[in-house]
Amino acid sequence: MYQRMYNNLIPISIVDYQKSEDENKAIQKLAEHRDMKLMVKEIGEKHGIEILSTEGNSHMGDFSYPKKDKQKLISILDSYLKD
């Protein structure tokens, strides 16, 4: 971490986010998880599947969708992942 003085009055800390700090890794993983969840919702909704986010640490996982659309959703996600 580096410190410098701004106009010789206010100390400013500059954090080197390039370092592999545990907190930075955790934040990155959380952001990736959020983005993946949003991607699945967006893809499902684009194909007419209603996908709802669960709340908290639900035993149901990160989202829910109609049971009748399970195979359709799996097939759609497979095709996106193969590309």
Secondary structure as the mmCIF struct_conf table of DSSP 4:
data_model
#
loop_
_struct_conf.conf_type_id
_struct_conf.id
_struct_conf.beg_label_comp_id
_struct_conf.beg_label_asym_id
_struct_conf.beg_label_seq_id
_struct_conf.end_label_comp_id
_struct_conf.end_label_asym_id
_struct_conf.end_label_seq_id
STRN STRN1 TYR A 2 TYR A 6
TURN_TY1_P TURN_TY1_P1 ASN A 7 LEU A 9
STRN STRN2 ILE A 10 ILE A 14
TURN_TY1_P TURN_TY1_P2 TYR A 17 GLN A 18
BEND BEND1 LYS A 19 LYS A 19
HELX_RH_AL_P HELX_RH_AL_P1 ASP A 22 LYS A 46
TURN_TY1_P TURN_TY1_P3 HIS A 47 GLY A 48
STRN STRN3 LEU A 52 SER A 53
BEND BEND2 GLY A 56 ASN A 57
TURN_TY1_P TURN_TY1_P4 HIS A 59 MET A 60
BEND BEND3 ASP A 62 ASP A 62
STRN STRN4 PHE A 63 SER A 64
HELX_RH_3T_P HELX_RH_3T_P1 LYS A 67 ASP A 69
HELX_RH_AL_P HELX_RH_AL_P2 LYS A 70 LYS A 82
#
